Amino acid sequence: MESHPRGRGGGRGRGRGRGRVIDPAMSNGNQDDTSTDANGNDSTNEDGLSSEDEWIEDNTPLPQFPFTGTPGLKVPKPVKAEEFIQLFFTKCLLTYLTNETCKYAEWCTKFAPDQFGLYWDGLTVKQMANYLGLRILMGINRLPAESMHWVKDNRFYGHEVFHKTMSFIKFKLISKFFHANDKDAVPKGYNTHAEHDRLILVRPLIDYLREKSNALYTPLKNLSLDEATLPWKGNLNIKVYNPLKPNKYGIKIYMLCEALSGYCLNLMVYDGKGNTLRDVIFTLLHRFLGKGYRVFMDNYYNSVKIVEELYANLTHTVGTLRMNRGAPDVLREFEKKTGA
C-alpha cells in the first residue's frame, strides 16, 4: 500500500477489498459511518461504507515525486575484495583505534603490572588490521569457542590463518583492551546517569562508519526502514528483550538501508532513552528528505501522521497500517464487522 495525503477520491484501491490509499481528509476520526448523496438520500451500502468510500476499479497511476538523487558509488570502483573493506577501515581509522587501545592498555598495566604487564608488548596498526580481519572471519566461520579457531591439525575446525596471523593470547589481550574513544574523555558514571551518552565508548566509531557509508554511495530510489538485533546475553544496560524475535536478548539497532542491495545508509542504536518513533524515522531519513525517495516500512513505524509529514518532505511511503494509527473511523468499523 503506497500512502499519499490526498483529497477524497484522489486515489483508489485496485479492486474491492484488495487495497486502499490512506485519505488524510478522513483521518481526524470525526466522520460518521453513514452519509447521504447529493439528493440527501442515505448512500451507505450493506458493508457500512458510503458510496464515495467504496472501493472501485481504477488503474490510474499514483503521482510520483521526481527523483533527484544520483545513485551509485561516489569513489572509483575497487577491483579487489580487500579494497572494498579498506573504503571503510581506512588507515586513519586503524591508527585511531590503535592509539586508543594502547592508551587504555598502558593505563591498565600501570595499575596491575603483575596481571597484564607480563604479556602486553604494544600494538601496531598492522596488528590492529589483522585483529579486525580475524574478527570478520570469525563472524563468517562461527565456532562454539574462540580458542577453537587456533586449533592446529584438526580437519573439523580451526584454520592455519589464525595462528599464522597472531597468537591466541595476543588476540585476547587486544580484545580486553580494545577502545574506540579517549579514556580520559569519558565521564565517570556515564552508564548510570540519564543525561550522559550510554554509547560514548563507541560513539566515535559509530559516527565515523555512518558518515563513511553516506560519503561513499548514493542509494537507488527505494529505501527500507526497519530494526535489527545484535545478539547479546551479557550484562549491558541497553540490552533489550523481545520474546517474539529469534534473538530474544540483544542490542536493538534501527537501520535505514537501500531496499535492493541492503546497503546500510544510516543507523541508530537504541540506548534505553525514550526517543519517539517520529524522532527515529526523521533522524534516519534526514539526508534523503526532499529528493523523491520512497520508503518501505512496516506497521510498527507507519501512521497517517508520519505519511503526511514525509509527503510534505517530498518522500513517498509504502507500508501496512495499524487501525489505531490514524485510520478513518469507517475503516476501523469495517475491520470490527469483518474481523479482518
C-alpha positions in Angstrom: 0.0 0.0 0.0 1.5 3.3 -1.0 0.2 6.1 1.2 -0.3 9.6 0.0 -2.0 12.5 1.8 -4.5 13.2 -1.0 -8.1 14.6 -1.1 -11.1 12.4 -1.2 -11.3 10.4 -4.4 -7.7 11.2 -5.3 -6.5 7.6 -5.1 -8.5 4.3 -5.2 -7.6 0.7 -4.5 -7.4 -1.7 -7.4 -10.4 -3.8 -6.9 -12.8 -4.2 -4.0 -11.1 -5.4 -0.8 -7.6 -5.5 -2.3 -6.1 -2.2 -1.2 -6.8 1.4 -0.3 -4.8 4.6 -0.3 -4.9 6.4 3.0 -7.1 9.5 2.8 -5.8 12.0 5.4 -9.0 14.1 4.9 -10.8 11.3 6.8 -8.1 10.6 9.4 -9.4 13.0 12.0 -11.9 10.4 13.3 -14.9 12.7 13.1 -16.7 11.1 10.2 -20.0 9.3 10.6 -20.5 5.8 9.4 -23.3 6.9 7.2 -23.6 9.6 4.5 -26.0 11.0 2.1 -25.8 11.6 -1.7 -26.4 14.9 -3.5 -30.2 14.4 -3.1 -30.0 13.9 0.6 -30.5 10.1 0.4 -28.6 7.6 2.5 -25.8 6.2 0.4 -24.4 3.6 2.8 -24.2 0.1 1.5 -24.6 -3.2 3.3 -20.9 -3.2 4.4 -21.3 0.1 6.2 -19.4 2.0 3.6 -20.7 5.1 1.8 -20.7 5.2 -1.9 -17.8 7.6 -2.1 -15.8 5.4 0.3 -16.5 2.2 -1.6 -13.5 0.8 -3.5 -13.8 0.8 -7.2 -11.7 -0.4 -10.2 -9.3 2.4 -11.1 -5.9 1.8 -12.6 -4.9 5.5 -12.7 -1.2 5.7 -11.7 -0.4 7.4 -8.4 1.5 10.7 -8.8 5.2 10.4 -8.2 7.7 13.0 -6.9 10.6 13.5 -9.3 13.7 11.5 -8.0 16.6 13.9 -7.8 19.2 11.5 -6.4 22.3 10.3 -8.4 22.6 6.6 -7.4 26.0 4.9 -7.4 29.5 5.0 -6.0 31.0 8.4 -5.2 34.5 7.0 -5.5 36.3 4.9 -8.1 35.1 1.3 -8.1 37.5 -1.0 -6.2 38.9 -4.0 -8.1 39.8 -6.4 -5.2 37.7 -7.5 -2.3 40.1 -6.1 0.3 39.8 -2.7 -1.4 36.1 -2.6 -0.6 36.9 -3.2 3.1 39.6 -0.5 3.0 37.0 2.0 1.9 35.6 1.8 5.4 38.5 0.6 7.5 40.9 3.3 6.4 44.4 3.8 7.8 43.1 6.8 9.6 40.6 4.7 11.5 43.0 1.9 12.2 45.6 4.4 13.6 42.9 6.0 15.8 41.8 2.6 17.2 45.4 1.5 17.7 46.3 4.7 19.7 43.2 4.5 22.0 43.7 0.8 22.6 47.3 1.3 23.5 46.4 4.2 25.8 43.9 2.1 27.7 46.3 -0.9 27.9 49.1 1.3 29.3 46.7 2.6 31.9 45.7 -1.0 32.9 49.3 -2.3 33.1 50.3 0.7 35.2 47.8 -0.3 38.0 48.1 -4.0 37.6 51.5 -4.8 36.1 51.6 -8.4 37.5 48.3 -9.2 35.8 48.9 -7.6 32.3 52.5 -6.3 32.1 54.0 -9.7 31.6 52.1 -10.3 28.3 51.4 -6.9 26.7 54.1 -5.8 24.3 52.4 -2.9 22.5 50.3 -2.8 19.3 50.9 -1.7 15.8 48.5 -0.5 13.1 49.1 -3.7 11.1 48.3 -5.8 14.1 45.0 -3.9 14.6 44.1 -4.5 11.0 44.9 -8.2 11.4 42.8 -8.3 14.6 39.8 -6.8 12.8 40.3 -9.1 9.9 40.2 -12.2 12.2 37.1 -10.8 13.8 35.3 -10.6 10.5 36.5 -14.1 9.6 35.2 -15.5 12.9 31.8 -14.0 12.1 31.7 -15.9 8.8 33.1 -19.2 10.2 31.4 -19.5 13.6 32.6 -21.9 16.2 31.4 -22.5 19.8 34.6 -21.1 21.4 37.1 -18.5 20.1 40.0 -20.8 21.0 38.8 -23.4 18.6 39.9 -21.2 15.7 43.5 -21.6 16.8 43.5 -25.4 17.0 46.1 -27.0 14.7 45.9 -30.2 12.7 42.2 -30.7 13.0 40.2 -31.3 9.9 36.8 -30.4 11.5 37.6 -26.9 12.8 40.4 -24.4 13.2 42.3 -22.7 10.4 46.0 -22.0 9.9 45.4 -18.4 9.1 44.6 -17.7 12.7 47.8 -19.0 14.4 49.9 -17.7 11.5 48.5 -14.2 12.0 48.8 -13.8 15.7 48.8 -15.9 18.9 45.6 -16.5 20.8 47.0 -14.7 23.9 47.7 -11.6 21.8 44.2 -11.8 20.3 42.6 -12.0 23.8 44.7 -9.1 25.1 43.6 -6.8 22.2 40.0 -7.8 22.8 40.4 -6.9 26.5 42.0 -3.5 25.9 40.1 -2.6 22.7 38.9 1.0 22.9 37.2 3.3 20.4 37.2 6.5 22.5 39.6 8.5 24.6 39.5 7.0 28.1 40.2 10.4 29.7 37.2 12.0 27.8 34.7 9.5 29.3 32.9 10.9 32.4 32.6 8.8 35.5 29.3 7.1 35.9 28.4 7.7 32.2 26.3 4.5 32.1 24.3 5.3 35.2 23.2 8.9 34.6 20.4 9.5 32.1 22.0 12.8 30.8 25.1 11.0 29.7 25.6 9.2 26.4 25.5 5.5 27.2 27.2 4.7 23.9 30.1 7.1 24.5 32.7 4.4 24.4 31.8 3.5 20.8 30.2 6.8 19.7 33.2 7.9 17.6 33.3 4.6 15.7 29.5 4.6 15.1 29.6 8.2 13.8 32.6 7.5 11.6 31.1 4.5 9.9 27.7 6.3 9.5 29.4 9.3 7.8 31.6 7.0 5.7 28.6 5.0 4.4 27.0 8.1 3.1 30.2 9.6 1.7 30.8 6.5 -0.5 27.5 5.7 -2.0 24.2 7.3 -3.1 21.3 4.8 -3.0 18.6 4.0 -5.5 15.1 5.4 -5.0 13.6 2.6 -2.8 14.7 2.6 0.8 13.9 0.2 3.7 13.5 1.2 7.3 13.5 -1.5 10.0 15.3 -2.7 13.1 17.8 -5.4 13.7 19.0 -7.1 16.9 22.7 -7.8 17.7 22.6 -10.9 19.9 23.9 -10.4 23.4 23.1 -12.0 26.7 25.8 -10.4 28.9 25.4 -7.6 31.4 24.5 -4.4 29.4 22.2 -1.6 30.4 21.0 -1.0 26.8 20.1 -4.7 26.2 16.5 -5.4 25.2 14.3 -8.4 25.4 11.7 -9.4 22.8 10.2 -12.9 23.2 8.9 -12.8 19.6 12.3 -12.4 18.0 14.7 -15.3 17.0 17.4 -13.5 19.1 15.4 -12.6 22.2 18.2 -10.8 24.0 20.4 -8.2 22.3 21.2 -4.7 21.2 18.4 -3.1 19.2 19.6 -1.1 16.1 17.3 1.0 13.9 18.5 0.8 10.3 17.9 2.6 7.0 19.1 0.5 4.1 18.8 0.5 0.3 15.9 -1.8 -0.5 17.6 -3.6 -3.4 21.1 -4.3 -2.0 20.6 -4.0 1.8 23.4 -1.4 1.9 23.2 0.3 5.3 22.8 4.1 4.9 22.2 5.1 8.5 21.7 3.5 11.9 20.6 4.4 15.3 21.5 2.2 18.3 18.7 2.0 20.9 20.3 3.3 24.2 17.3 3.0 26.5 16.2 6.6 26.2 12.7 7.5 25.3 13.0 8.5 21.6 9.7 8.7 19.8 9.2 6.7 16.6 9.0 10.1 14.8 12.4 11.0 16.1 13.8 7.7 14.9 12.3 7.9 11.5 13.4 11.5 10.8 16.8 11.0 12.2 17.5 8.1 9.9 15.9 9.9 6.9 17.2 13.4 7.3 19.8 13.1 4.5 17.2 11.8 2.0 14.2 14.1 2.5 13.1 16.3 -0.3 14.7 14.2 -3.0 11.8 12.0 -4.1 12.8 8.8 -2.3 10.3 6.0 -1.5 10.5 4.5 2.0 9.2 1.0 2.8 8.4 0.3 6.5 6.1 -2.0 8.4 3.2 -1.0 10.7 5.4 -0.6 13.7 6.6 2.7 12.2 3.8 3.7 9.9 1.0 6.1 10.7 -1.2 8.6 8.8 0.6 11.5 10.5 4.1 10.1 9.6 2.9 9.7 6.0 1.7 13.3 5.9 4.9 14.6 7.2 7.0 12.6 4.9 4.8 13.5 1.9 5.3 17.2 2.8 9.1 16.5 2.5 8.6 15.0 -1.0 9.0 11.4 0.3 6.6 8.6 -0.6 5.7 5.9 2.0 4.9 2.3 1.4 3.8 0.0 4.2 1.0 -1.5 6.2 -1.0 0.5 8.8 -2.4 -0.3 12.2 -6.0 0.9 12.5 -5.2 2.9 15.7 -2.6 4.9 13.9 -4.9 7.5 12.3 -7.1 5.3 10.1 -10.6 6.8 9.5 -13.5 5.6 11.6 -15.1 4.0 8.6 -12.2 1.6 8.1 -12.0 0.8 11.8 -15.7 0.0 12.0 -15.4 -2.1 8.9 -12.5 -4.1 10.5 -14.6 -4.8 13.5 -17.5 -6.0 11.5 -15.5 -8.2 9.2 -12.9 -9.4 11.8 -10.1 -8.5 9.3 
